Amino acid sequence: MEGTRTRDDGIPDRLTLHVGDEGKLLDRARARPRPTELVVSPVELHQRNVQRRLREARLPKDAFRFEDPVGICLRVLERAERPTAAVDRVDRLSLIRSINDPPAGDGSTDRSLPTGVQSHDPRRLEQIRTAVEATTNFHPERIAAWTETAGELAGPIDDESTALLDAGVGIERELRELTAKAVSETALLRRATRTITATNGSAWEEAFPNVDRLTLLGLSSLSAPHTDLVHGLLAATSVEVDVHFREGTGEYLRRRVPDLLAVADPGTEAFE
């Protein structure tokens, strides 16, 4: 089923949304001297499936370059001579453990945590940080919207929702104080998004001079970091963007896209 849009549905002109229908990509298979379309998916399996279908149909892959979101952002940052070092998950867990195991008598890391969450459980704290990052991308407008929505919920759900947000933001803030690297690879997506918009798209042109289309495949959700990257590309470049949602959640996600895009200055962080 192909996604449709109208001029007044809040979807930018160069963004096309699909539910399934990844065969549309095969229609654009052409012999090319260099790739003109980036095929991006968070999970490599979806890219392998497309490559298999191209082989079975005996279609050329020349028009396509297959990447993951972090890979394209690293290329943008490298071309723009921006830092690309990021803390991996193992080191991040170690840092979180150090935050919550201060020297004796030092209560500086005391914080309120959601019910049932222990300060000595770094994996659970990292799950909370990651969930808040995926939902808000640490954008101040989304954080404010979360806070406002939590205040409208009945107790004790309102307090728990606020505690989750505060814990996720607080852990991120403390991690930033402990390392000069990006706290996560997702932080590199935000940095690349800001770089693309701050350079009016020239950083993207330097990284991918021949690419005129970005296709996102196999999405069962649309995280705030990926949304902001798409938003930044639509705002600062002439790239066409196709998003293919998976069956099941696709119709719901397609209806949600206008709200997801409705933030100013994609990639902005509440810590700036």
ChimeraX attribute file (.defattr): number of C-alpha atoms within 10 A of each C-alpha:
attribute: neighborCount
match mode: 1-to-1
recipient: residues
	/A:1	10
	/A:2	13
	/A:3	17
	/A:4	12
	/A:5	16
	/A:6	9
	/A:7	8
	/A:8	7
	/A:9	11
	/A:10	14
	/A:11	19
	/A:12	17
	/A:13	12
	/A:14	14
	/A:15	17
	/A:16	18
	/A:17	22
	/A:18	22
	/A:19	24
	/A:20	20
	/A:21	15
	/A:22	22
	/A:23	11
	/A:24	13
	/A:25	16
	/A:26	16
	/A:27	9
	/A:28	14
	/A:29	16
	/A:30	15
	/A:31	13
	/A:32	12
	/A:33	8
	/A:34	13
	/A:35	20
	/A:36	19
	/A:37	24
	/A:38	21
	/A:39	22
	/A:40	23
	/A:41	20
	/A:42	16
	/A:43	13
	/A:44	14
	/A:45	11
	/A:46	18
	/A:47	20
	/A:48	12
	/A:49	11
	/A:50	19
	/A:51	18
	/A:52	12
	/A:53	14
	/A:54	17
	/A:55	12
	/A:56	9
	/A:57	10
	/A:58	9
	/A:59	16
	/A:60	16
	/A:61	20
	/A:62	15
	/A:63	18
	/A:64	24
	/A:65	15
	/A:66	19
	/A:67	17
	/A:68	16
	/A:69	20
	/A:70	17
	/A:71	14
	/A:72	19
	/A:73	26
	/A:74	21
	/A:75	19
	/A:76	27
	/A:77	22
	/A:78	16
	/A:79	15
	/A:80	18
	/A:81	10
	/A:82	15
	/A:83	13
	/A:84	18
	/A:85	14
	/A:86	18
	/A:87	18
	/A:88	13
	/A:89	14
	/A:90	9
	/A:91	12
	/A:92	19
	/A:93	18
	/A:94	12
	/A:95	19
	/A:96	22
	/A:97	17
	/A:98	16
	/A:99	20
	/A:100	19
	/A:101	15
	/A:102	13
	/A:103	10
	/A:104	6
	/A:105	6
	/A:106	9
	/A:107	11
	/A:108	10
	/A:109	15
	/A:110	12
	/A:111	14
	/A:112	13
	/A:113	18
	/A:114	18
	/A:115	10
	/A:116	6
	/A:117	14
	/A:118	12
	/A:119	18
	/A:120	14
	/A:121	13
	/A:122	20
	/A:123	16
	/A:124	14
	/A:125	23
	/A:126	19
	/A:127	12
	/A:128	21
	/A:129	21
	/A:130	18
	/A:131	16
	/A:132	22
	/A:133	22
	/A:134	17
	/A:135	18
	/A:136	24
	/A:137	28
	/A:138	24
	/A:139	23
	/A:140	17
	/A:141	18
	/A:142	18
	/A:143	21
	/A:144	13
	/A:145	12
	/A:146	17
	/A:147	17
	/A:148	13
	/A:149	13
	/A:150	19
	/A:151	15
	/A:152	10
	/A:153	12
	/A:154	9
	/A:155	11
	/A:156	8
	/A:157	13
	/A:158	16
	/A:159	15
	/A:160	15
	/A:161	19
	/A:162	19
	/A:163	19
	/A:164	21
	/A:165	23
	/A:166	21
	/A:167	21
	/A:168	22
	/A:169	22
	/A:170	16
	/A:171	20
	/A:172	21
	/A:173	14
	/A:174	15
	/A:175	21
	/A:176	14
	/A:177	9
	/A:178	13
	/A:179	13
	/A:180	11
	/A:181	16
	/A:182	18
	/A:183	23
	/A:184	17
	/A:185	20
	/A:186	20
	/A:187	22
	/A:188	27
	/A:189	25
	/A:190	25
	/A:191	23
	/A:192	28
	/A:193	30
	/A:194	20
	/A:195	22
	/A:196	26
	/A:197	23
	/A:198	14
	/A:199	13
	/A:200	16
	/A:201	20
	/A:202	18
	/A:203	25
	/A:204	27
	/A:205	19
	/A:206	14
	/A:207	18
	/A:208	18
	/A:209	12
	/A:210	12
	/A:211	20
	/A:212	16
	/A:213	17
	/A:214	21
	/A:215	20
	/A:216	24
	/A:217	25
	/A:218	22
	/A:219	21
	/A:220	15
	/A:221	13
	/A:222	18
	/A:223	16
	/A:224	23
	/A:225	25
	/A:226	21
	/A:227	17
	/A:228	27
	/A:229	23
	/A:230	22
	/A:231	24
	/A:232	26
	/A:233	22
	/A:234	19
	/A:235	18
	/A:236	18
	/A:237	17
	/A:238	14
	/A:239	20
	/A:240	18
	/A:241	22
	/A:242	22
	/A:243	24
	/A:244	24
	/A:245	26
	/A:246	19
	/A:247	15
	/A:248	11
	/A:249	13
	/A:250	22
	/A:251	16
	/A:252	12
	/A:253	19
	/A:254	21
	/A:255	14
	/A:256	12
	/A:257	16
	/A:258	14
	/A:259	10
	/A:260	18
	/A:261	18
	/A:262	14
	/A:263	16
	/A:264	13
	/A:265	17
	/A:266	24
	/A:267	29
	/A:268	19
	/A:269	18
	/A:270	15
	/A:271	11
	/A:272	5
